[in-house]
Amino acid sequence: MTSPQLEWTLQTLLEQLNEDELKSFKSLLWAFPLEDVLQKTPWSEVEEADGKKLAEILVNTSSENWIRNATVNILEEMNLTELCKMAKAEMMEDGQVQEIDNPELGDAEEDSELAKPGEKEGWRNSMEKQSSVWKNTFWQGDIDNFHDAVTLRNQRFIPFLNPRTPGKLTPYTVVLHGPAGVGKTTLAKKCMLDWTDCNLSPTVRYAFYLSCKELSRMGPCSFAELISKDWPELQDDIPSILAQAQRILFVVDGLDELKVPPGALIQDICGDWEKKKPVPVLLGSLLKRKMLPKAALLVTTRPRALRDLQLLAQQPIYVRVEGFLEEDRRAYFLRHFGDEDQAMRAFELMRSNAALFQLGSAPAVCWIVCTTLKLQMEKGEDPVPTCLTRTGLFLRFLCSRFPQGAQLRGALRTLSLLAAQGLWAQMSVFHREDLERLGVQESDLRLFLDGDILRQDRVSKGCYSFIHLSFQQFFAALFYALEKEEEEDRDGHTSDIGDVQKLLSGEERLKNPDLIQVGHFLFGLANEKRAKELEATFGCRMSPDIKQELLRCKAHLHANKSLSVTDLREVLGCLYESQEEELAKVVVAPLKEISIHLTNTSEVRHCSFSLKHCQDLQKLSLQVAKGVFLENYMDFELDIEFERCTYLTIPTWARQDLRSLRLWTDFCSLFSSNSNLKFLEVKQSFLSDSSVRILCDHVTRSTCHLQKVEIKNVTPDTAYRDFCLAFIGKKTLTHLTLAGHIEWERTMMLMLCDLLRNRKCNLQYLRLGGHCATPEQWAEFFYVLKANQSLKHLRLSANVLLDEGAMLLYKTMTRPKHFLQMLSLENCRLTEASCKDLAAVLVVSKKLTHLCLAKNPIGDTGVKFLCEGLSYPDCKLQTLVLQQCSITKLGCRYLSEALQEACSLTNLDLSVNQIARGLWILCQALENPNCNLKHLRLKTYETNLEVKKLLEEVKEKNPKLTIDCNASGATAPPCCDFFC
């Protein structure tokens, strides 16, 4: 069909659509991957087009192949049966394209070629072998569940297997990425089956599986030899198959496990599939599309290899494989337990441990949890302690697979050595040669294969792996924890395994992230009860030195006195994993200041466990991420016996919030139990009304000795009101900051005023930032200040105060009994009009020594008024901040005159002002003996040699003066640095 014919057919079809149907057609059209020219076409043209015009746009911007596929699929989606039949009859005639159910991956004429006699049958026989491999990927009994939950859900995002995806001239590269054990390989193998399914395709198509675990072990070969090693029956057909690259799918599985030197994949790129090259070169040539550029590529990898993949793959499509979602895990538990109440109890126990719940995206971990907890419930044991930590759960699972007194000490040590060797070599699959190198017999592994600790590849019988990567990490931790035998390393098998100090070092963990969890498990195995459980089952004893090894991090804490947020999270997680109170006490004792960023309920639990032992803690900075507490909370009694609740009568979100609030209550007890804790900062936090009330309850207690509190950018807005209420009558509180872009509630202002007028109020510093108060609220606030005798420092930075509000404040400050010594009105939208009344304050006030007007456009006129106040002998002002106040040369003249009259100013900030030649006028005052200025901050003039020389001369004549010329624009230091 020629383009005019296609346009006429398409126009005829589209003109039969009514207005609503045409809109639906355009909406569905937008959902298709559009070809380049159509992508660049303004979509407004498409939206405004009628049927005739739309047909013209599509014909002029898209290939005929794409138009045919898109039209038929959209009409099918709209359930327009008759039009769809017409489209197929008119647009799919003469066999010019394949059936619409098959995605187009190459040239249409090549794809429509019929298979040679026997070719399809021969390939089908070969793919039966691949089908067996795919089925053996699953755990017995889980295949249907996993297939439905993961494979089908993700497969629709793979364009060359989605019949609704129109073809394109360039082949696809799809990257499946996700953590270990979530089904990337399973999905890739299922894609191979679908690609080669003879019932889905009228042509023969080929799929080849390339395991990077295997590729790392191969020597130089040709690409033809590489792909035919697993298909000897097709060896003679390989040349003819490779000649039809558009029919081939290559699966590159486990790119993160490819062991090659940096840069090896992008060197010596080769396009000749008959030429012998190192395997990494062949793989890099395939990914860079030098080798067989028309083939489709499907790559699987863990996230750590994505950065390297970006240098190789051309325009890849990334598909994140998430494994079991929450609803999948819940369904799995229900299926495994049978009893709904038991299943949901076990599910909630796993959910209560965020780290364990995250691991549950892997079906194998769900199986471990279900198997372990079901056995405990059947024995009448309490499963709650088991799920507190991953170490406790994995150890209980391990011990449950063997009878007590099994005396498998040697076998356990052998397997732990194998696990540690693998992790340090970043290897998760062990071949027969690996076992021989370590002196391990395959018979040594039989008990662990039977106990479902290890898995044997059902196709490659000589390959072994742990049930899940996390279990390999657990066994690697056992290698460090178990007591060493005298003949432990006579053969040098442990020489390439790092010691405990190296294991816990940040450098090694950065290079090999899998070591991080080994450290957590190692702390977990330091628990004495777990050591006894392991000894009772396997006859193994824990090393008596392991705790001392772990306490080496104590020296780091003593040296630094504080930790970064990331390091602290790691330390607290490890200490909680140990469940050893004494160990936690020794490790956290030296901490004086900490910053915590809580992102889930498990981290709240970790903090509660360890920080109660941090009795020398003086400052705590806290940040709570969104989702730790629920905004749509409901009131529940906190003393409810949570574990005895019927899981079907309380909504999931309510149970989650209840758990969070109980853990939060334990955490907040820190504020009422630590007498040394003086400084609390809560910033960028998403709280709830209930969580705020719990925190305030502990703050109000007499055993809480907080002196300085900063609440900044916290939700909900009512939190500020509740904090003000909590601080009323708090004698120890001397510094309070309430900052955030919120609308002031009247109740909040009332609480704040009650706080200031209370006779026990000892507040000396108050900062209010980012608030939008009404003039009436400001009037009430300033009226209360008249009676307060403790407040010395008031910062109203970034408030909508305006001149009207400032006038009310100045009126209060002209009273003889006002006590303010430092006042900051930075960025309060003041003009020169407010400066006249402010000058009157400078004249009569004998207390005010520091004044900040930064980021207010007061201009030269405002400076003139201020200088009139400065010139009075009774003025006590020492520090004046006029950063970014629209001051010019004229303003400098006013300041110069005031400074030469022996005014009290000793610190002056004029940064971020365009004073230009005003600097020369200012320097006249700086050289005057009557000038008391000691510190001057200016805009940088380092590139102006004349200015630089002038300032050097001033310093020579006035050696007591410090001039800071590095205060410009974004690099200007905060006003408060100079102000305080």
QUIJOPE-V137467 format. One record per residue. RES is the residue in one letter. SS is DSSP state (~ for helix, > for strand, _ for the rest). Layout:
{{RES:SS} {RES:SS}}
This chain:
{{M:_} {T:_} {S:~} {P:~} {Q:~} {L:~} {E:~} {W:~} {T:~} {L:~} {Q:~} {T:~} {L:~} {L:~} {E:~} {Q:_} {L:_} {N:_} {E:~} {D:~} {E:~} {L:~} {K:~} {S:~} {F:~} {K:~} {S:~} {L:~} {L:~} {W:~} {A:~} {F:_} {P:_} {L:_} {E:_} {D:~} {V:~} {L:~} {Q:~} {K:~} {T:_} {P:_} {W:~} {S:~} {E:~} {V:~} {E:~} {E:~} {A:_} {D:_} {G:~} {K:~} {K:~} {L:~} {A:~} {E:~} {I:~} {L:~} {V:~} {N:~} {T:~} {S:_} {S:_} {E:~} {N:~} {W:~} {I:~} {R:~} {N:~} {A:~} {T:~} {V:~} {N:~} {I:~} {L:~} {E:~} {E:~} {M:_} {N:_} {L:_} {T:~} {E:~} {L:~} {C:~} {K:~} {M:~} {A:~} {K:~} {A:~} {E:~} {M:~} {M:_} {E:~} {D:~} {G:~} {Q:_} {V:_} {Q:_} {E:_} {I:_} {D:_} {N:_} {P:_} {E:_} {L:_} {G:_} {D:_} {A:~} {E:~} {E:~} {D:~} {S:_} {E:_} {L:_} {A:_} {K:_} {P:_} {G:_} {E:~} {K:~} {E:~} {G:~} {W:~} {R:~} {N:~} {S:~} {M:~} {E:~} {K:~} {Q:~} {S:~} {S:~} {V:~} {W:~} {K:~} {N:_} {T:_} {F:_} {W:_} {Q:_} {G:_} {D:_} {I:~} {D:~} {N:~} {F:~} {H:~} {D:~} {A:~} {V:~} {T:~} {L:~} {R:~} {N:~} {Q:~} {R:_} {F:_} {I:_} {P:~} {F:~} {L:~} {N:_} {P:_} {R:_} {T:_} {P:_} {G:_} {K:_} {L:_} {T:_} {P:_} {Y:_} {T:>} {V:>} {V:>} {L:>} {H:>} {G:_} {P:_} {A:_} {G:_} {V:_} {G:_} {K:~} {T:~} {T:~} {L:~} {A:~} {K:~} {K:~} {C:~} {M:~} {L:~} {D:~} {W:~} {T:~} {D:_} {C:_} {N:_} {L:_} {S:_} {P:_} {T:_} {V:_} {R:_} {Y:>} {A:>} {F:>} {Y:>} {L:>} {S:>} {C:~} {K:~} {E:~} {L:~} {S:_} {R:_} {M:_} {G:_} {P:_} {C:>} {S:_} {F:~} {A:~} {E:~} {L:~} {I:~} {S:~} {K:_} {D:_} {W:_} {P:~} {E:~} {L:~} {Q:~} {D:~} {D:~} {I:~} {P:~} {S:~} {I:~} {L:~} {A:_} {Q:_} {A:~} {Q:~} {R:~} {I:>} {L:>} {F:>} {V:>} {V:>} {D:>} {G:_} {L:~} {D:~} {E:~} {L:_} {K:_} {V:_} {P:_} {P:_} {G:_} {A:~} {L:~} {I:~} {Q:_} {D:_} {I:_} {C:_} {G:_} {D:_} {W:_} {E:_} {K:_} {K:_} {K:>} {P:_} {V:~} {P:~} {V:~} {L:~} {L:~} {G:~} {S:~} {L:~} {L:~} {K:_} {R:_} {K:_} {M:_} {L:_} {P:_} {K:_} {A:_} {A:>} {L:>} {L:>} {V:>} {T:>} {T:>} {R:_} {P:~} {R:~} {A:~} {L:~} {R:~} {D:~} {L:~} {Q:~} {L:_} {L:_} {A:_} {Q:_} {Q:_} {P:_} {I:>} {Y:>} {V:>} {R:>} {V:_} {E:_} {G:_} {F:_} {L:_} {E:~} {E:~} {D:~} {R:~} {R:~} {A:~} {Y:~} {F:~} {L:~} {R:~} {H:~} {F:~} {G:_} {D:_} {E:~} {D:~} {Q:~} {A:~} {M:~} {R:~} {A:~} {F:~} {E:~} {L:~} {M:~} {R:~} {S:_} {N:_} {A:~} {A:~} {L:~} {F:~} {Q:~} {L:~} {G:_} {S:_} {A:_} {P:~} {A:~} {V:~} {C:~} {W:~} {I:~} {V:~} {C:~} {T:~} {T:~} {L:~} {K:~} {L:~} {Q:~} {M:~} {E:~} {K:_} {G:_} {E:_} {D:_} {P:_} {V:_} {P:~} {T:~} {C:~} {L:~} {T:_} {R:~} {T:~} {G:~} {L:~} {F:~} {L:~} {R:~} {F:~} {L:~} {C:~} {S:~} {R:_} {F:_} {P:_} {Q:_} {G:_} {A:_} {Q:_} {L:_} {R:~} {G:~} {A:~} {L:~} {R:~} {T:~} {L:~} {S:~} {L:~} {L:~} {A:~} {A:~} {Q:~} {G:~} {L:~} {W:~} {A:_} {Q:_} {M:_} {S:_} {V:>} {F:>} {H:_} {R:~} {E:~} {D:~} {L:~} {E:~} {R:~} {L:_} {G:_} {V:_} {Q:_} {E:~} {S:~} {D:~} {L:~} {R:~} {L:~} {F:~} {L:~} {D:~} {G:_} {D:_} {I:_} {L:>} {R:>} {Q:>} {D:_} {R:_} {V:_} {S:_} {K:_} {G:_} {C:_} {Y:>} {S:>} {F:>} {I:_} {H:_} {L:~} {S:~} {F:~} {Q:~} {Q:~} {F:~} {F:~} {A:~} {A:~} {L:~} {F:~} {Y:~} {A:~} {L:>} {E:_} {K:_} {E:_} {E:_} {E:_} {E:_} {D:_} {R:_} {D:_} {G:_} {H:_} {T:_} {S:_} {D:_} {I:_} {G:_} {D:_} {V:~} {Q:~} {K:~} {L:~} {L:_} {S:_} {G:~} {E:~} {E:~} {R:~} {L:~} {K:~} {N:_} {P:_} {D:~} {L:~} {I:~} {Q:~} {V:~} {G:~} {H:~} {F:~} {L:~} {F:~} {G:~} {L:_} {A:_} {N:_} {E:~} {K:~} {R:~} {A:~} {K:~} {E:~} {L:~} {E:~} {A:~} {T:~} {F:~} {G:_} {C:_} {R:_} {M:>} {S:_} {P:_} {D:_} {I:~} {K:~} {Q:~} {E:~} {L:~} {L:_} {R:~} {C:~} {K:~} {A:~} {H:~} {L:~} {H:~} {A:~} {N:~} {K:_} {S:_} {L:_} {S:_} {V:~} {T:~} {D:~} {L:~} {R:~} {E:~} {V:~} {L:~} {G:~} {C:~} {L:~} {Y:~} {E:~} {S:~} {Q:_} {E:_} {E:~} {E:~} {L:~} {A:~} {K:~} {V:~} {V:~} {V:~} {A:_} {P:_} {L:_} {K:_} {E:>} {I:>} {S:>} {I:>} {H:>} {L:>} {T:_} {N:_} {T:~} {S:~} {E:~} {V:~} {R:~} {H:~} {C:~} {S:~} {F:~} {S:~} {L:~} {K:_} {H:_} {C:_} {Q:_} {D:_} {L:_} {Q:_} {K:>} {L:>} {S:>} {L:>} {Q:>} {V:>} {A:_} {K:_} {G:_} {V:_} {F:_} {L:_} {E:_} {N:_} {Y:_} {M:_} {D:_} {F:_} {E:_} {L:_} {D:_} {I:_} {E:_} {F:~} {E:~} {R:~} {C:_} {T:_} {Y:_} {L:_} {T:_} {I:_} {P:_} {T:~} {W:~} {A:~} {R:~} {Q:~} {D:~} {L:~} {R:~} {S:~} {L:~} {R:~} {L:~} {W:~} {T:~} {D:~} {F:~} {C:~} {S:~} {L:~} {F:~} {S:~} {S:~} {N:_} {S:_} {N:_} {L:_} {K:_} {F:>} {L:>} {E:>} {V:>} {K:>} {Q:>} {S:>} {F:>} {L:_} {S:_} {D:~} {S:~} {S:~} {V:~} {R:~} {I:~} {L:~} {C:~} {D:~} {H:~} {V:~} {T:_} {R:_} {S:_} {T:_} {C:_} {H:_} {L:_} {Q:_} {K:>} {V:>} {E:>} {I:>} {K:>} {N:>} {V:>} {T:>} {P:_} {D:_} {T:~} {A:~} {Y:~} {R:~} {D:~} {F:~} {C:~} {L:~} {A:~} {F:~} {I:_} {G:_} {K:_} {K:_} {T:_} {L:_} {T:_} {H:>} {L:>} {T:>} {L:>} {A:>} {G:>} {H:>} {I:>} {E:>} {W:_} {E:_} {R:~} {T:~} {M:~} {M:~} {L:~} {M:~} {L:~} {C:~} {D:~} {L:~} {L:~} {R:~} {N:_} {R:_} {K:_} {C:_} {N:_} {L:_} {Q:_} {Y:>} {L:>} {R:>} {L:>} {G:>} {G:>} {H:>} {C:>} {A:_} {T:_} {P:~} {E:~} {Q:~} {W:~} {A:~} {E:~} {F:~} {F:~} {Y:~} {V:~} {L:~} {K:_} {A:_} {N:_} {Q:_} {S:_} {L:_} {K:_} {H:>} {L:>} {R:>} {L:_} {S:_} {A:_} {N:_} {V:_} {L:_} {L:~} {D:~} {E:~} {G:~} {A:~} {M:~} {L:~} {L:~} {Y:~} {K:~} {T:~} {M:~} {T:_} {R:_} {P:_} {K:_} {H:_} {F:_} {L:_} {Q:_} {M:>} {L:>} {S:>} {L:_} {E:_} {N:_} {C:_} {R:_} {L:_} {T:_} {E:~} {A:~} {S:~} {C:~} {K:~} {D:~} {L:~} {A:~} {A:~} {V:~} {L:~} {V:~} {V:~} {S:_} {K:_} {K:_} {L:_} {T:_} {H:>} {L:>} {C:>} {L:_} {A:_} {K:_} {N:_} {P:_} {I:_} {G:~} {D:~} {T:~} {G:~} {V:~} {K:~} {F:~} {L:~} {C:~} {E:~} {G:~} {L:~} {S:_} {Y:_} {P:_} {D:_} {C:_} {K:_} {L:_} {Q:_} {T:>} {L:>} {V:>} {L:_} {Q:_} {Q:_} {C:_} {S:_} {I:_} {T:_} {K:~} {L:~} {G:~} {C:~} {R:~} {Y:~} {L:~} {S:~} {E:~} {A:~} {L:~} {Q:~} {E:_} {A:_} {C:_} {S:_} {L:_} {T:_} {N:>} {L:>} {D:>} {L:_} {S:_} {V:_} {N:_} {Q:_} {I:_} {A:_} {R:_} {G:~} {L:~} {W:~} {I:~} {L:~} {C:~} {Q:~} {A:~} {L:~} {E:_} {N:_} {P:_} {N:_} {C:_} {N:_} {L:_} {K:_} {H:>} {L:>} {R:>} {L:_} {K:_} {T:_} {Y:_} {E:_} {T:_} {N:_} {L:~} {E:~} {V:~} {K:~} {K:~} {L:~} {L:~} {E:~} {E:~} {V:~} {K:~} {E:~} {K:~} {N:_} {P:_} {K:_} {L:_} {T:>} {I:>} {D:>} {C:_} {N:_} {A:_} {S:_} {G:~} {A:~} {T:~} {A:_} {P:_} {P:_} {C:~} {C:~} {D:~} {F:~} {F:~} {C:_}}
